[in-house]
Amino acid sequence: MATFQILLAMGLPVGHAAFGGTNAVLPAKLRVASVISALLFVAAFYVVLARGGLLGVASESVTVRITIWVFAAIFGLSTLANIASRSRWERFLMAPVGLVLTACCVAVALGV
């Protein structure tokens, strides 16, 4: 997902699967939002690895344990927004991706 957001930020015509799907190539403000989204996905990746115990003792950090739930909530809200979108790409591709990301964050947060 971070790679997808970077492609959006670079101006590739894949915008129909993001931000409501109204622009194939995102305008400048949405490109900035894509950069921020890419950074959030990278941060989420780090937090999942940390909570999963792949980065040493960070899995026991209170900050990591709270942050994984924050990302689960963000991805859950994103899933709902994608389901409600007018964009077919968001409804049929991004919503399931968001649901998987939510489920993964919850599973890792619970230690399943």
C-alpha positions as CSV (number, residue, x, y, z in Angstrom):
1,M,0.0,0.0,0.0
2,A,2.9,2.4,0.7
3,T,4.2,1.7,-2.8
4,F,0.7,2.4,-4.3
5,Q,0.6,5.7,-2.4
6,I,4.1,6.6,-3.7
7,L,2.9,5.8,-7.3
8,L,-0.1,8.2,-6.7
9,A,2.2,10.9,-5.4
10,M,4.5,10.5,-8.4
11,G,1.5,11.3,-10.7
12,L,0.9,7.9,-12.2
13,P,-2.7,7.5,-13.5
14,V,-4.0,5.1,-10.8
15,G,-6.1,7.6,-8.9
16,H,-9.4,5.9,-9.7
17,A,-8.6,3.5,-6.9
18,A,-8.0,6.3,-4.3
19,F,-9.4,9.4,-2.8
20,G,-12.9,8.9,-4.2
21,G,-11.7,7.8,-7.6
22,T,-12.5,11.1,-9.3
23,N,-9.0,11.8,-10.7
24,A,-6.9,9.4,-12.6
25,V,-3.9,11.6,-11.9
26,L,-4.1,13.3,-8.5
27,P,-3.9,17.0,-8.1
28,A,-1.1,18.5,-5.9
29,K,-3.0,18.5,-2.6
30,L,-3.9,14.8,-3.0
31,R,-0.4,13.9,-4.0
32,V,0.8,15.4,-0.7
33,A,-1.9,13.3,1.1
34,S,-0.5,10.3,-0.7
35,V,3.0,11.0,0.6
36,I,1.6,11.2,4.1
37,S,-0.4,8.0,3.6
38,A,2.8,6.2,2.4
39,L,4.6,7.3,5.5
40,L,1.7,6.1,7.7
41,F,1.8,2.7,5.9
42,V,5.5,2.4,6.6
43,A,5.0,3.4,10.2
44,A,2.2,0.7,10.5
45,F,4.6,-1.9,9.0
46,Y,7.2,-1.0,11.7
47,V,4.6,-1.2,14.5
48,V,3.3,-4.6,13.3
49,L,6.8,-5.9,13.1
50,A,7.6,-4.5,16.6
51,R,4.4,-5.8,18.2
52,G,4.9,-9.2,16.5
53,G,8.3,-9.4,18.4
54,L,10.4,-9.1,15.3
55,L,12.2,-6.0,16.5
56,G,13.3,-7.2,20.0
57,V,11.7,-5.9,23.2
58,A,9.7,-3.2,21.3
59,S,6.7,-5.7,21.4
60,E,6.2,-5.0,25.1
61,S,6.3,-1.2,24.7
62,V,3.1,0.5,25.8
63,T,3.5,2.9,22.8
64,V,3.6,0.0,20.3
65,R,0.7,-1.8,22.0
66,I,-1.5,1.4,21.8
67,T,-0.3,2.3,18.3
68,I,-1.2,-1.1,16.8
69,W,-4.8,-0.5,17.9
70,V,-4.7,3.1,16.5
71,F,-3.7,1.6,13.1
72,A,-6.4,-1.1,13.4
73,A,-9.0,1.7,13.9
74,I,-7.6,3.8,11.0
75,F,-7.6,0.8,8.7
76,G,-11.1,-0.1,9.9
77,L,-12.4,3.5,9.1
78,S,-10.6,3.4,5.8
79,T,-12.4,0.1,5.0
80,L,-15.8,1.7,5.7
81,A,-14.9,4.8,3.6
82,N,-13.9,2.5,0.7
83,I,-17.2,0.6,1.0
84,A,-19.1,3.8,0.8
85,S,-17.1,5.2,-2.1
86,R,-18.5,5.8,-5.6
87,S,-15.3,4.4,-7.0
88,R,-15.7,0.7,-8.1
89,W,-11.9,0.2,-7.5
90,E,-12.2,1.4,-4.0
91,R,-15.3,-0.7,-3.2
92,F,-14.0,-3.9,-4.8
93,L,-10.3,-3.7,-4.3
94,M,-9.4,-1.2,-1.6
95,A,-12.2,-2.2,0.8
96,P,-11.0,-5.8,1.0
97,V,-7.4,-4.7,1.3
98,G,-8.4,-2.4,4.2
99,L,-10.3,-5.2,5.8
100,V,-7.3,-7.5,5.6
101,L,-5.0,-4.8,7.1
102,T,-7.5,-4.2,9.9
103,A,-7.8,-7.9,10.7
104,C,-4.0,-8.3,10.6
105,C,-3.5,-5.4,13.0
106,V,-6.1,-6.8,15.4
107,A,-4.6,-10.3,15.2
108,V,-1.1,-9.0,15.9
109,A,-2.4,-6.7,18.7
110,L,-4.1,-9.7,20.4
111,G,-1.1,-11.9,19.9
112,V,-3.1,-14.4,17.8
